[in-house]
Amino acid sequence: MIDAHIHIWRQADLPWLTGPMVPRIFGPYQPLRRDYPVAEYLRDIAGSGVRAAVYVQANWAAEEAEAEVAWVEGVANATGWPQGIVGFADMTAADVRPALDRLARHPRMRGVRQQLHWHREPSYRFAARPDLARDPGVQRNVARLADYGWLFELQVFAGQIPAACDLVDACPEVTFVLVHAGMLEDLSEAGRDLWRRQLAALARRPNVVAKLSGFGTFLRRNDPAHVGWTISETVLAFGAERCLFGSNFPIEKLWTSYSGLIDAVRRGAGGLAEGERAALFETTARRVYRL
């Protein structure tokens, strides 16, 4: 099994974990305001069958983007974990290539995440505006990831997916990983229908894969029924060969254990064929992140 979305961190490096509590999309997070080292992550995954993991940037100060990757690379050199790294670069810059060149010094780099999600609820909002994916400069910079062989972690809400489709279409040589399967936050029937339709629109783009992660972000609990429903709908849209699992640990640790999460995900994927489960839990991630 490959865990395609983890964070390890030192509290002192993260602005949102120091000083006053800043509202976050996953709710109160007092238990996270401490170091989460790779040794604790390895204890969390013990017995789960996880054989490799991908670190995804954890919002260090923007000017420390290379320092973040360098630190994680050092941890990986010392421990063997994680096996891949997704860093941060500001795609709104006039030219992102100097930042990418600095990140490229680190051999485990596999891609970039800049969170584009925007919501009318301020605590759910990260990007400066909802349609940042349509910005020509952003599209030009994201397209440059292809020159490095890197992917882009696409984090948007369902209502932003039309703009995200424009970004994907503008960057046909870049692989996009849809974070948290499109961040379904409206669990009403209308909200689910919108999410399904927008997921199908992205799935028509062959350079997009879906990451099954962040299941508890808006529920703030581990709900096996919700996990199973989300897996089924996402696999229906993308096919299992374009889906991959990520734990989003330690965020999900706010409401569940790793074993509890894995159990819910395995049960949720239980109706898939053996080859489909292999794709979801390992082979898609190995291909996409070059592990």
N, C-alpha and C positions, 0 to 999 in steps of 0.2 A: 504494500500500500504506500502511496505517496500523499503527503499532506502539502497541498499547494498553496497554503496561505497561513503563515505563522508570523508572529512578532516575538522578538526577544529584545530586551531593552534594559538600559540603566536609567532610572528615574531622572537623574540629574541632567540628562541630555534632552529631555522632552518638555517643551514649554507647557504643554497641556497637562503634565503631571506635576508641575511645580507651581507654587503660588496659589491663588484662589481657584476653587473648583469651577472650571469652564463647562457650560452645558455641552453634552455630547450626544450623538445620535442613539447611543446604547444606554442612556439613562445614568443614574448615579454610579460612580465608579471608584469609590473610596478604596476598595480592596486592591485596585490596580496601581495605586499611588506608591509604588515601591519598585525595586528591581525585579525583572522577570528574566533570569539568566537561562542560558541553554541547558544547564544542569537540571533546572527545575522542569523545563520542557521535556527533557529526556525521561525524567521520573514520571511526568504526566502521561507520556505515550507508552510507557513500559507495558509489554504484553498486548499491545494493540495491533501489532503487525506492521506498523509504519517503518519503512525502510529508507525513506528519503523525505526531505522537506524543502520548501521554498520560502525564504524570508521575503516579506513585503513591507516596504518602507512604513515607518511608524510616526511620521510627521515630526522629525527633528526640525529645528529652525531651518528655514529654506537655505540659508547661506552655509549650513553644515551638511548639505546633501552628500558631498563626497566623504566627509568624515564619518557619516553614518555607514556608508557602504564599506569604507576602510575598516571600521570597527567590526562589522559583521564578518568581513573577510578574515580578519584576524581571529575571531572566534572560531570560524570554520577551519582555519589552518591548525588551530590548537586542538579542536575536538572532532573534526570531520563533519560537523553539523553547523548550519544547513548546507545543502548541496547546490542551491541556486539562490540568487539574490535579485530582487526587484527594487530598484532605487527610485529616487525622486529627481526630476528635472523640471524646471518651469517652462512649460510649453507656451506661455504668453510672452516669453522673451523675444527680442528682435531676431535673435539667431541662437538656437539652443545648442548648436554643435560644440562650442567650447566646453559647456557643461557636460555634454555627452562624452567628449574626449577625456575629461577628467575621470568620469565614471568608468570608462573603458580600460583604465589601468588595472582594474580588478577582475580577475578571470572568471569569477562566478556570476558576474552580471548577466542577467537574462532579459531585462526589460525595465520599463518605467511605469510608475503610477503617479498620476496627478488627478486628484479626486475632483470630478466635474459635477458631482451631484449638488443640486439646488432644490429647495423645497420651500413652500410658503410658510411652513413651520420653522422658525429660526433655529431651533436646536437640531433640526435635521439638515441644516444648510451648511455647505462647505464652500462651493464655488461662488465667485463674485456675482454671477448672473446665470440664468437658466440655460442660455443658448451658447455658452462658451465653445461648445463643440463645432459651431458654425463659423467661428472666427477664422479668417483666412490665415492669419499668422499661426494660430494653434494647429490648423490642418497642415500647414507647411512644415512645422516643426515635428509633428507626430510622424509625418511621412518620412522624415529623415532617420527615424529609427531603423528603417529597412537597411540603411547603409551599414549599420552595426549588427544586423541580424537579431535585433531585439523586438520584443512584443510591447504592446501597450495595454495596461490594466484599465479597463473602461468601467468607471463607477458612476452610474447614473440611475435616476428613478424612471419608472415606466413612462411618465409624461415627457421626459427628455429624450426618449429613444428616437423620435423622428430626426432631431438634430444629430444624435449619435450616428444614425444611419448615414447622414451626409458626411460625417467625419470618416466613417469606415469606407465609404465610396471614394473619398478623396485620397485614401491611403491603401490602395489595393495590395501593396507588397508587404504590409504590416499585418501581423496576427494580433487580433484584439481578444482579450479575455474579459468577459462580462462578469464583473465582481458581484458576488452574492446573488447570482442569477437574476439581476435586475432589481434587487432591493424592493421586493413587494412589501409596501407599508400599509396599503389600504386593503383590508381583508373583507370589505363588503363585496357583495356579488358584482357590483359595478367595477370596483377596484380590481378584482380578480380578472374580470373580462378584459379590462384595459390592459392589464399586465400580459395576459395571454396573447392579445393581438399584437402588442408591441414586441413581445418576445419572438413571435413568428416573423415579424418584419426583419429583426436582426438575424434570425436564423437563415433567412434567404441569402445573406451575405456569407460566402464560403470561408472568409478569413476571420470569422468570429467563432469563438468557443465559449461555453458557459461554465462558470465556476460555482459549484454547489457548496455554498458557505454562508456564514452569517445567518443561519436559520432563526436564531433567537433574538436578533437585533431589535425587532419591534415588539415581539411577544414578551421578551425578557424572561423566557423560560425555555426549557427543552421540551418541545411538544412533538412526540413521535408521529402523530397524525398529520401535523403540519409539515414535518420533514418529509414524510412519505408522499404527500400530495404535491409538494414543490418538486421533488425529484421526478415524479411521474410526468408532471406537466412540462418540465424543462427537457427531459429526455424525449418526450413526444415532439417537441419543437425542434430540437437540435440533433437528435440521435445520440446514443450513448458514446459513440466515437468522437463526439465533439463536446463532451461533458467531463468535468474532473472535480474531484473532491478537495476542499480546503477546510481546515478546522476553525480558522479565525481565533486561535488561541494566542494569548490568554483572555481575549475579550469574552468568549463564550464561557470561560471559567467563572464569570460573574454569576452564572445560574446553573452550571452543570459541570460534571467531571468529564474528562476525556473519554473514559470508558462509557459513560452514559451517552455522550454525543455519538460515538462510534456505533454503539448498539442501535440507536435510533436511525442512523444513516444506513446501516446494514439491513435493518428491517425494512426501511423505506425502499431500498433497492432490491429487496428479496424477490420481487416478481420479475426481475430482468433475467435474461438468459446469462449463462456463465460468461460468455465473451463480452457481453454488455457490462456486466459487473467488473470484469477485468479492465475494460476501457475506462470506466468511471473512476475506479480506485487506483489505477496505475498507468496503463499504456498511453492514455491521452496526455497525462501530465508529463510522462517521460518524453513524448514527442514534442509537445509544445514548449517545455522548458529545457529541452536538450539535456536531460539528466542521464 
